C-alpha cells in the first residue's frame, strides 16, 4: 500500500478504536507510519480523511451484511426472509460497533464540520438504494421513486435498530418484532384506508 491507502486504513482503525472526536491527526499518521503533512497532502484535512474512512467502512459493512443476507434471500417465504434479514442486520452490529458509534457521534458534529453534511447526504441516496437492493436480494435497483421510498423505509428501521442496539443490545428489535410491528402498523394505516 502507498501512503494514501495507509492513512485510510489507519483512520479506519482509529475510528473503530477511539471514535471521531478522540482521534488526532498524530494518531492517524503514527498508525500509518507517515508524517503529519501526508494527511494534508493526500486528503486536505484530518476531517476529510476521517469522513472518507467512514464512507469506506460503511461500504464494507454493506458487503458483510449483504453476505449475511444472501442466506435470507434463499428462503421462499417473504415473511421469513424479512425476519432473517433483520436478525442478520442486528447481529452485524457486534462486529461493527465502532462504526455505528462513530455515525451517531458525527450527527452531533454536523454543524461544526464543513463539507460533512454534503458528503453524508451524497452517500445517503446511494445507501438507500443499496438497502433497497439488499433486502430484495438484488445486486442493485433502479433509481426510481419507489425504490428510494423502499430504501428510506429500510434506512429508518436500520438507524432505529442500530441506536437501540447501542443503548442495550439485548433490547434491540428482532426480525420477528419488526415483522409484527409492520403487520400491525399496516393494518392500522392501510386497513383503515379501505373502510
N, C-alpha and C positions, 0 to 999 in steps of 0.2 A: 504494500500500500504506500501511497505517497502522503505528504504532509496533510493535504486536504482531507483525504479519507481517514487518516489517523486522528485528526481533530474531530471529525464527525463521530467516529467510534468512541473517542474519549468523552465527548459531550454527551453521547447517549448513556454511557456508563455513569457519568456524574448525575444526569437527570434521574436515573433509577436509584442511585445510592444517596444523593444529597438533596434532590429536588431542585427546583428552579432558583429560588431565592438564595439558597446557601451555596450554590455553585459559583466559584470565582473563575475569572479568566485564567488565573495561575493554575487552578485545579485542572482545567482542561488542557492547558499547554503542557503541564508536567505529565499528565496521563498520556499525552500523545508523544512526549519526548521531543517537543519543538519549542521554539521561543514564543514569547507572548506576541511578538509582532506578526507571527504567522497567522494568528486569528484575524487580525485586521486585513492582512494581505489576501487571505482566501475567502473570508466571509464578511468583512466590513466591520463587524462588531460581535461581541460575545452573545448579545441577544439574538442577532440574526443566525448565528451558529446554533444556538440552543433551539430556536424555532425549527430550523432545518432538521436537527436531530429528532425533535418531537414528531414532525411530519413523517420522517422515515420510520420512526418507531411505530407510529400508528399503522403504517403500511405493513410492517412486519406482524403486528397484532392481527390485522385483517387477514393476512396469509395464514397465520396459525389457526384463527377461528374458522377460516374457510376450509382448512383441512379437517378440523373437528366437525364442521357442519356437513362434510361430504358423507359421513355415515348417516346423518339425519335425513339427507335427501334420498337415501336408498329405500326409505320407508314409503309405502304407497299411501297410507292414511295421512291426509294433510294435518289433522289434529295432532297425531303422534309426531309428525315432522316438526311442527311448531313447538311442541313440548321439548323434544330432544334438542332442537336448535337453541332454545333459550337456556336450557340446562348447560349446554356446551359453552355458551357465551358466559354464563355465570361462573362456570368452573375455570374459565380463562383468566379471570381477574387475579387469582392467586399468583400465577406466574408473571403477570404484568402489573402488579400492584403499583409499582413506582410510576409507571406510565399514566395510570389513572389519577394518582395523587397529584402529579405534575399538572395534568389538564385542569383539575379543579383549582389548583393553586394559581394557574395562569388566568383563570376567569377574573380573579380579583385584581390582576395586574393590567388588564386590557387598556385602561385609560392612561397608563404610565409608560407603555412600551410602543413607541411609534412604529407603525407598519404591522404590528402583531394582529390587530383586528382584521385588517385586509387580508393578511396571509391565511389566517384561520378561516375567514369567510370564503376565500377561494377554495380551500380544501374541503369546506363543508358540503358543497354541492357534489363534489366527487365522492365524498364519504356517503352521502345519502344514496346516490346511485349504486355505489358499491354494496351498501347494506341491502338495497332492494334486490340486487343480483344474488348476494349470498343467501338470503332467506328463500329465494326461489330455486336455488341450486343451479344458477346460471353463471357463466363466465362474465357476462356483462349484460346490461339492459340499455335500451334506447333512452335518450334524454327527452322524455315526454312528461307532461304534467301528471299523468297517472303514476309513472314510476317514481317521480320526485315525491309525490304525495305518499306513496308506499314507503319510500326511504325516510321521509320526515317522521312518519309513524314509528318505524323501527328505531330511528335515531333517538326519538323521545323516550321510548321504552329502554333503550340501551343506556342512556345517560342516567335515567332514574334507577335502573338496576345497579349501575356502577356506583352511584352515590350511596345507595342503601347498603351495598356490599362493603364499601369503605367504612361506613359507620359501624356495621355489625354483620360480618359475613354470614352468620347463621340465620339472620333475618332477611337476607336478600331474597327477592322473589324467585320462585322456581318457575319452570316452564308450565307446570300444572296450574300454579296460581295465576300466571299470565293468561292461560287459556280460559280458566274460569272467569277471570275478570273481563276478558274480551267478550265472552259469551253473554255475561250479564249486561255489560255496557251496550253491546249490540242490540240486545232485547230492549233495553231502556230507550235507546235512541232510535233505532230503526223499526223496532216493533211498534213503538208509539206513533211513528210516522205513517204506518199502514192504516191505523184506525181512524 
